[in-house]
Amino acid sequence: MSTFIETQFPIARLSAESYKERKAGASQTLTGLGKWWGRKPLILVRASILGMLMPASDNPKKDREIFLKILTMDDNGTWQRNKGRIKNRATFDALTYAERLKDCERPENIEGPTTAAWAEINAHLGTTATCLPELVEQLGHRTFGHTPRVGDAFCGGGSIPFEAARIGCAAFGSDLNPVAGLLTWASLNLLGGGNEVQEEIRRFQEAVFAAADRQITEWGIEHNHRGERAEAYVYCVEVKPDGCDYYIPLSPSWVVDEYMKVIVRWRQVPESDCLKPEVAVVSNAEMAECKRTGSTVVDSRVVDPFDSSRSWSIEALRGSDGLRRWTNDDLVPRKGDVFQERLYCIRWMDSDGNRRYAAPDATDLAREAKVLKLLRERFSDWQREGFIPSKAIPESGAETDRLFRERGWTHWHHLFTPRQLLTHGLLANLSSGSQNRRLSVVTMLNMGRFADWDSRLSCWLSHKSQMSRGKNTFLNQALNTLFNYSSRPLLALTHAQISLANQSFDCTRVEVKPSDARDLGETCDFWITDPPYADAVNYHELGDFFLAWYDRQLAKVFPEWIRDARAELAVRGDGEDFRRSMVEIYKNLAQHMPDNGLQMVMFTHQDPAVWADLGMILWAAGLKATAAWTISTETEAVGIKKGNYVQGTVCLVLRKRVASEPGFLDEVYPLVEDEVKRQIASMQALDEDGEPNFNDADYQLAAYAAALKVLTQYGTLDGKDVEHEVFAVRARDEKSDFQTVIERALGIACDTLVPRGLDHSWRELSLVERYYLRALDIESRGERRKGMYEELARGFGVTDIRPLLKSDKANGTRMFTPSGLAAGLLAPIQGAESDATALPARRGRAGTGAPHPFAASPLRHLMFSIRETTAAENSPEPGRQYLRDTFGQGYWGKREGFIALLEWLAALGNAEGMNEWITDSEASRILAGRLRNDHA
Ligand SMILES: C[S@@+](CC[C@H](N)C(=O)[O-])C[C@H]1O[C@@H](n2cnc3c(N)ncnc32)[C@H](O)[C@@H]1O
């Protein structure tokens, strides 16, 4: 029997809910526990589990209605979640779903369906539930004979086990990385612990901070003689290049706080090679001037603040042998090191809350020295106890090698100033010693949170509209060394403590176990996984940043866990090793589920080819795809490496392939074609329902998914074994039959998506013409990612798109306009169709000298006639004459098609961001009118 998710899924509403959850930023339920990359939206996990549990009936409309009720995503449910800004129900219902959500609670933050909704749900499903856990229990018993167990073998930040447990499933989470294990354990046992546990944690954190505050006040390292207390410290690196008499402090900007109009100026001091900072409150004009010129690092060069014509390459300053490597006991740069460090600004606050910025004076520098002394006195003990890190940084990592190269840092504690180490170490010391496992976990997570928010990699960010502040280390998914950075005094660290959303659920049937997914022996009814993507995040390296702080404590609290990121076992890359590991892992998971169990694999990737690879992997692992849905889960800001990332997450639903039937390519093609068309039609229908969710990437991914759905039913294809095919050694450009089918699906998808208004003329066009028009179509809808233009080209089989692109920037790709093409493919041209083949090689296909296929196309001639119209100041005569001369009698057969194309091009100039088209669109409109009135 099929489940709901294998027949339908409310993609549009779920995308809107996922987007809302993502946009909630720090108030997402799990983010307050600690940093992890790629957490999946909880609403998506909830919907997936319920969709896998709920049986599909023969009334899909009713199924959908009930499913939405369970999630409080039906009309009554959203009204129930309305926070009250809109008082009138009719007004509320008239809004689009996304608009309604703006003022709604998230489903996770309300009780759940109303009693009336439960009555309808139970009537349809034959259950007697009054809450989600009861429903889960009853549906689970029906299918599996017990409470369903949901497992995630790549649990990361814990979204999947957490949500599974919250709605009443037994949950299992595992990850290679112990940092991920800790976060998942915490999500289940701290959040799941309910009010009592959360109150205990709150009291614990308060007590630790109060004790730390007493100690820091006694040391006198954050207070000054005016009765003020420091609220932020800002440091910078400085260098003394050869030929320069003084150290140059480095920063890309000397604006300290644009909101409070504060900048730093540097002054020379007679007889000293140290410049003196002067903190000043300035006028708007001075602020503007500082922003324009006040920078001592420009394009990787150090610029003399007193003579901007003098600059030195930073690379060269590091020297040919590189920087001196710091040793474990180096806490600050040594005399003679290329990069020195200095405090240059402090923000003070008095007891009335008044704030001011000041350059450090002698007493501040004395306090800095005292901090260093206090730290040195404790350093060895604290390292031994594990209150501060002692581990070395792995040298050859993709993320970590720059720490060696750019700063000479060799140990994780080098990423922290003495003040940071002293404060964090003090807090760790004061929190230690509890026999309570939960509180020990709180301590570790807090150490991780402090490390993220307070390191030499925490930048100082000036704002126009609010006071400046220090940001966290992992603003993006990299370990970037900085020239200037912030440091937090104790009170500012209170904001970095873990925060717990108010939750309560049964956490007795949950289990977390860090393990390589290959070795898992646990059985689950559903495996829901979100494997590491082919190139995106180096989890094992970034995780080490935190592991360095957890190390010794982890050994005490979870002695059975391996305290190493075990980089060598991490699934990564996209080559042979990646595929082998993945097949092995998914085979293992398939073996550890019942025959009627289900899997969901979530995958967000910019490159659909990688996704196609994943499909093959799952196929080879003995799984068959039964459905695939694309949900928009990523907000713009989440695409950390902004660029060609896809905003949709593909959710592939899989079952065990119990019987292995043979498949034959010639039978498979028509099935794939039908499935792709069906899938696209269902997405288009949703888009047209007033809730647009899909971009071109989503459609393309859906095409791949549809092909997989057909292919993975079979155990062999034309007698070839899948696993053998996945690992077969091939020449660079050689494709497997499987890849060919999958790419064919993309072709079908590309061809099914006809730009609106071109339906009639589409069949007449060649592939390269279709490509050009589809590319314009996506451009007019705001798509600028180069990968999308390339992917389209793949779908249409166009091998060289360069002559058609005005710009091929990664995030600024655009097609040529007719006038723009004049300088390239369109000129020179005298009229005859065959002239096109005489185009010089420069404009032909790269390297081949052959003409570009677009050059000989009727569309090119049509574009030339538009250009002629523009050149003749919108007189359509030369353009019309050109077409008649070029096509002779053929002109009359083509005329209707030309008019349709011209009218379509005429509309482009009205689209947002298509200003470049305004002139040519107007010419197209005029020419279309002239052609319409043309008579033999
Ligand atoms: C995309 S993340 C999962 C995110 C998670 N679904 C969430 O919502 O937070 C992928 C995870 O796979 C883990 N991983 C990598 N190789 C692994 C392996 N061989 N076994 C188990 N986990 C592995 C990484 O540590 C990472 O946490």
The ligand as a Tripos MOL2 file, in Angstrom:
@<TRIPOS>MOLECULE
LIG
   27    29     1     0     0
SMALL
NO_CHARGES

@<TRIPOS>ATOM
      1 C1         24.3340   17.5950    5.7780 C.3       1 LIG1
      2 S1         24.9190   17.1300    7.3380 S.3       1 LIG1
      3 C2         23.5140   16.5890    8.1470 C.3       1 LIG1
      4 C3         22.6930   17.7060    8.7030 C.3       1 LIG1
      5 C4         21.5180   17.2160    9.5110 C.3       1 LIG1
      6 N1         20.5460   16.5380    8.7120 N.3       1 LIG1
      7 C5         20.8430   18.3580   10.2460 C.2       1 LIG1
      8 O1         19.6560   18.6110   10.0140 O.co2     1 LIG1
      9 O2         21.5210   19.0100   11.0250 O.co2     1 LIG1
     10 C6         25.8560   15.7100    6.9670 C.3       1 LIG1
     11 C7         26.5330   15.0530    8.1640 C.3       1 LIG1
     12 O3         27.1630   13.8510    7.7400 O.3       1 LIG1
     13 C8         28.2370   13.5880    8.6460 C.3       1 LIG1
     14 N2         29.1280   12.5290    8.0960 N.ar      1 LIG1
     15 C9         30.0990   12.6390    7.1690 C.ar      1 LIG1
     16 N3         30.6490   11.4260    6.9130 N.ar      1 LIG1
     17 C10        30.0140   10.5250    7.7000 C.ar      1 LIG1
     18 C11        30.1210    9.1210    7.9040 C.ar      1 LIG1
     19 N4         31.0280    8.3870    7.2420 N.pl3     1 LIG1
     20 N5         29.2880    8.5370    8.7860 N.ar      1 LIG1
     21 C12        28.3640    9.2650    9.4780 C.ar      1 LIG1
     22 N6         28.2370   10.6070    9.3320 N.ar      1 LIG1
     23 C13        29.0370   11.2280    8.4590 C.ar      1 LIG1
     24 C14        28.8490   14.9590    8.8340 C.3       1 LIG1
     25 O4         29.5720   15.0160   10.0410 O.3       1 LIG1
     26 C15        27.6030   15.8630    8.8270 C.3       1 LIG1
     27 O5         27.1860   16.1670   10.1180 O.3       1 LIG1
@<TRIPOS>BOND
     1     1     2 1
     2     2     3 1
     3     2    10 1
     4     3     4 1
     5     4     5 1
     6     5     6 1
     7     5     7 1
     8     7     8 2
     9     7     9 1
    10    10    11 1
    11    11    12 1
    12    11    26 1
    13    12    13 1
    14    13    14 1
    15    13    24 1
    16    14    15 ar
    17    14    23 ar
    18    15    16 ar
    19    16    17 ar
    20    17    18 ar
    21    17    23 ar
    22    18    19 1
    23    18    20 ar
    24    20    21 ar
    25    21    22 ar
    26    22    23 ar
    27    24    25 1
    28    24    26 1
    29    26    27 1
@<TRIPOS>SUBSTRUCTURE
     1 LIG1         1 GROUP 0 **** ****
